[in-house]
Amino acid sequence: MQVNVQRLSPVLVEFDVEVAADRVKSEVEKAYTSVAKTARVSGFRPGRAPRKVLAHLYGPRIAADVAQRLVDETYPQAVSDQKLQPVTDPAIEPRKLEEDKPFLYKARVEVLPIIESVAYDGLEAKRPKVEVSEEQISERLDQLRRSHSTLEPPKTPRPAQKGDAVTIDFILSVGGSKVEDAGATDFQAELGAGTLIPEIEEALIGKSVGEQAEATVQMPDAHPHPKLAGKSAVFALTLKDLKERILPEADDEFAKDVGDFETLDALKKDISGTLEKHSKEQSDNQVAEQLVLELVKANPVPLPPSLVERQMRVTEQEILQRARSQGQKATGVGDELRSQIQQDSEVKVRAGLLMAEIAKKEGIQIGDAELEEGLKELAEQTGKNVAKLRVEYRDQRKREMLIGMILENKVLDIIEAKAKITEG
């Protein structure tokens, strides 16, 4: 087999492959022998049909099959011999196969670029300060009080105000006609929480239980209900029930109720430690993001378009799924967002190629011990049992993802150790 390679670009390779005539002849003969055993040719016993008859009946199919077999067998060897790393299936242009002549075909394929070296010493980043304010502690304490609060009717009847939990009925109409399947009964919401349409919330505030209100709302063009999309809808509201939220006092007894704390100060100290840990994680993540961007800027290696397109599809699907999970009608992304997705995808792909090269240079390998440590860290982050994660990550795809994450973290540690990081 002879191979002539031509790099059309740093990420696109074309090579001509020539398979020797004797191999072609051998494969053709084997193909005819195989066909002869099973062919049913009128006038001849099984396996006794002459070669000329078989050629007349099956020649084109045999030639196509042999050509495909030769490509399947020689292409991987050609790629291996040339030390190429394809990222797509090849585009094959075969010549006509003739039994007594060499078989020629052309293969064009995207490959990973050759990265001679990676500059990753002395990258610069600014580390945000890790600090926890009294205001943050108070906010977290208020969240805990809210999670342990109760809803009770006001001791003295009063109009609705922000912070109240309300139960309402509503009927919708458009152009004076009721929209039958668009209303609701016993709908519950909290005023001021941002869950209600502003016009509806404004109409309810100041109303007492049993009173009615009306709100006119311009519905969005993308509203899933065809009778409401883009229309001006009138909500006829009835306030059926009202409860106020009663927060527990922030004292030692409250601290005992929410956890293993003897005093409120002990609870605040725990909150402070948790917030500090979270702040440090955010600071570390921001440093990592800066270093990745600096790495990419310092090493503008060419990218295979197919890898970028693949990453773009993954990102677009994540965005659409997130939108659908929030009840939005999402069928695609706009041009502006797609342009941003492309830029982000290029950064991700380039960073991945560069970090893989750094890992190779630094001799980083991921063994069983590193995988076990990675599973333990994942268990801490997700709250899942580590034994269950071991079973879950036996899946080849998930295992490769975990290996990639561990490898990336190890490379980032090396980059950060060589970086110039200033405290912000």
N, C-alpha and C positions, 0 to 999 in steps of 0.2 A: 504494500500500500504506500502510495506517495501522497504527500500533503503539501500544498503550497499556500502559505498564510499571508493575508494582507489585512492590515489594520486600517479600516476606513475612517475610524475615529478612535479616541481613547477607550470608548465603550462599545464599539461596533466592529466585529471581526468577520471577514469573509475568507473562506478557504476552499480551494479546489482539491477534491479527493479523487485519486485514480486507483481503482482496484485492478490488480493484475488479471490478465486474460485467463491464465490457468485456473485461478480461483473462480472466475465467472463461469468457465466451462464446467468445473466440478459442481458448482451450485445448480447450474441448469440441468445437468445430468441427474443429480439427486432429485430435482423437482419432477422431471419426467418419469423417473422410476417410481416416485411416490404416486403420481397421477395414474400411471399405468396400472397400479395395483387396485385402484378403486374405480377407474373409468368404466362405464358401460357403453361400449361402442357396438352398434348394430352390425352383425355379421362376424364378430370376433368374440372368442371366449375371453373372460376376465383375465387381464394381464397379458393378453396376446396381441393387442392392437399395435400395428407398426408405428414407429416414431413419427413418420410423415403424416399419418392420420391424426395422431395426437397433437402434432404441431398445428395442423389445420384447424382442429377443434378447440384446442386449449392454449395455443401459442401465445396470444396477447396476454391472457390471464397469468400464464406461467412467467412470462417476462416481467410483468408488473410485480408479481409476488417475489421473484428473485431480486429484483431491483430494490424493493422495500426491505427485504431481509438483509441485503448487503449494506444498505444505509443504516439499518438498526444495529448491525454488528460492527461496522467500521466507524460510524460517527462518534460514539463514546470513546473509542480508542484514539481517534484523531484529537479529540478535545483533551484527553488525558496526556497524550504525547506532547501537545503544545502548551500544556499547563494553563489552560484557559479555565475560567470560572463563569460559565453561562448563567444568565438570570432569566432567560426566556427559552421557549422551545425554538429550534432552528427553523428558518425558512429554507426548504430544500428545493433545488432546481436540478432534477436528474436528466442526464442525456439518455438517448435511446439505448436499451440494453441489447447487445449482440453477442451471441455465444462465443465466438472466437476472437473477440476484441476486448480490450480493457473497458471497464465500466467507469464512467466519469459522472461526478455530480458536484454541484456548488452548494455550500451551506453558509448562510448569513445568520449571525446570532449576536445578541447583546451580551456583553460580558462585564464583569467587575473591572474597574480601572486598575492599572498597575500603580501602586502607591510606593514610591521609592523611599520616602521618609515622611515623618509627621512631626511638625513643630508643636511641642506641648510643654516646653520649659518656660517658666516665667509669665504665664498667662495672668492677666490682672482681673481682680474682682473686688467688690466692696461688700463686706458683711454687715447686714443690718444689726442694730443693737438688740440684744436679748434683754427685754425689760418687761416688768409687769407692774401696772399702775393700780392704785387703790380703786380707781374708777372701774377697771376691768374686774377686779375682785368683787366689787359691789354688784356689777352687772350679772356676774355668774351666780352670786348669792341670790339675787332677785329671780333668776331663772329657776333656781332650786326651789325657792319659795313658791313660785308660780306652779311648778310641777307637783307640789304638795298642797295646792290650794283647793278650796271647795267652791261650788257655785250654789248660792242661796238667794231666795227672793229678798229684796230689800225689806228691812223691818218696817219702814214707812213707804207706801207706794209712791213712786216718783217716775218722771219721764226717763226714757232711755238716754244713755250717755256712753261715750267711748269707754271701752273696757267691759261693757255688759255683754253677756251671752244672750242672744235673742232667738226666738222661734217665730217664723213667719210663714204665712201663706201668700202666694202671689199668682196673679193671672196676667198673661201677656196679650196685648192686642196691637195690631198694625193697621193703620188707616181706619180705625173704628171697629175692625173685625177681630174677634177673639181667635188666638192661635191655640187650637185645642190641645195639642200635645207638648206645649212649651211651658206650662205653669208648674207649680210645686206646692205641696202641703207639708207642714211641719219641717220646713227647711231651717237648719240651725247654723248660726254663724256668730262670730264675735266682732262687735263694732270696734273699729280702729285697728284691726289685725291685718287689713289689706286683702281680705278674702272676698269682700263684697264689691260690686261695682260702685264707684264713688257717688254717683247720682242716687243710688238706692240707699247707701249709708247715710247720706245727707238728709234724705227724706225721712228716715227712721229716727234719727237723733231728735229728741224733744217730744217724741210720741209716747203715749202711755199704753199699757196693755189694753187691747180691745179696740184701739183707734186704728183708722185706716190712713194710708198715704199714697201718693202717686209720684212716679218718677219716669221721666222720658229719657231714653237712652238710645244713642246712635250706635247700632250694632255693626261690628266689623264686616267687611266684605267676605272675609274667610270664615265666617260663622258656619258651623256644620249644618245648622237647620236651614233648609232652602227658603222657608218663609220669613226668616229673620235676617239672612245675610244682606248687609248693606242697607237695611231698613231702619226707620225711626220707630222704636218699640215703646209702648207705654206699659209700665209695670203698675198694676193695682195691688197694693201691699196691705196686709193685715198683720199687726203686731199681736201675736197670740200669747207670748210668754216672755218674761224678762228675768234674768238672774244676774246678780253681781258677784264678782270674784272676791273671795275672802282669803287673803294671804296670811300664813302663819307668822307670828312674831319671830324675828331673827334673834334668837337667844340660845342659851345652853341646851334647853329642852329640844329645840328644833334641831340642833346639831346632833343630839343623840338619836332623833327620829330618822335622820337622813343617812346615818352611817355610824361607824365605830369611833365616834368622837365624844369626848367628855365635855368639851367646852366649845363655844362659838369660835374662839380664837384658834382652836385646833382645826376646826373645819375651814376657817379662812386660810390657815397655813397650808392645808392640803390643796385647796383651790389654787393658791399661789403657786405651789409646786407643779400642779397640772398645767396651769397657764404658761409657766416658764418653760416646761418641756415642749409644749406646743409651739411656743414662740421660737425656741431653739430649732425645732424641726423646720419651721417656716424659713428661718434664717439660713439653715443649711441648704434647703431646697433652692432658695434664691441665689445662693453662691454657686450651687451646681448649675443652675440655668445660665448664669452669667459665664461660667467657665466653658460650658458647651458652646455658647454663641461665640466666645472668643476663639475656641478651638476651630470652629467652622470658618470664622473669618481668616484665621491664620493659615488655613489649609484648603484653598479653593479647588478641591479635586473634582473632576468631571463626574457626572451622575448618569447612570443608565435611565433613560426616560421611563421604562416599564416599572422600575422600582418606585419612582416618584408617583406614577399613576396608581400603583397598587396602594401606596400609603395614602394617597388622596381619597381613594374609594373607602378605605377603612375609616378615615376621619369623617368623611361625609356621612357614612352610615351611623357612626357614633352620634353625630350632631342630630340627624333625623330621628334616631331612636330616642334620644333624650327629649326632643321636642314632642314626639308622640306620647311619651310617658307622662308629659305634663298636660296632655289633652289637646295639644295643638295639631292642626291638620298640616302635615309636612310631607311634601312629595319631592322636594328638591331644594337646592341652595341657589342663591342669586349669584350673578357674575362677580360682584364685589367680594362676597364671602368666599367664593371659589378661588379667587385670586389670592386671598389671604391663606386659604387652605394649601394652595400650591407652594407658597413661600414657606409655610411651616413644614410641609412635607419634605421639601428640599433640605431644610435644616436637619430634620430627623434622619433622613436617609444618609446625608453626608456625615452627620455625627456618628451614625451607626458604623459606617465604613471605616472612619478614622479610629473609632474606639476599638474596633476589631483588630486593626493593624497595631495599635498600641498594645493590646492584650497579647498579640503574637510576639511583638518585640520584647515585652516584659516577661514573657513565658508564663502568663497566667493560665492556670488550668483549674477546672471545676470538677472536684471529685465528690465522693459520697459524703465526706465530712462537711464540705461547703454546702452541699444540697440540704443536709440535715439542719445545719445552722440557718439556712434560708427558710426552711419550713417552720422552724421555731419562731423566727422573726415574723413570718407571715401569720402564724397563729396568734401572736401578741397583737398584731395590727387588726386582724379580723375578728378575734374572739373565738375562732374555731378551734376544735380539738386537734392537736398536732397529729394524732394517730389517723384521724379522718382525712387530714390534708395529705398524709403520706399515700393513702389509697387514691385520693382524688388526683394527685400529681404523678401517678403511674401512667396516666394518659400521655402519649408521646408529645403531643402538641403543647400541653400545659407544662410538661417537664422542660421542654425546650424554652418556653417563655420564662420559666423560673431561672434556668441557667443563664439566659440572656440578661435578666435583671441582676443576678449576682455578679456576672461578669462586668456589667455596666458600673455597678457600685464599686467594684474593685479598681476599675480603670479610673473612675472619678476620684477615688482616694489617692491614686498615684498622681493624677493631674493636680489635685489640690495641694498635695505635699510639695510640689514643685512650683506652685503659683505664688504670685505676689498679692496677698489679700490684705486690704486695709479695713479697719473697723469703722463702721459708719455711725 
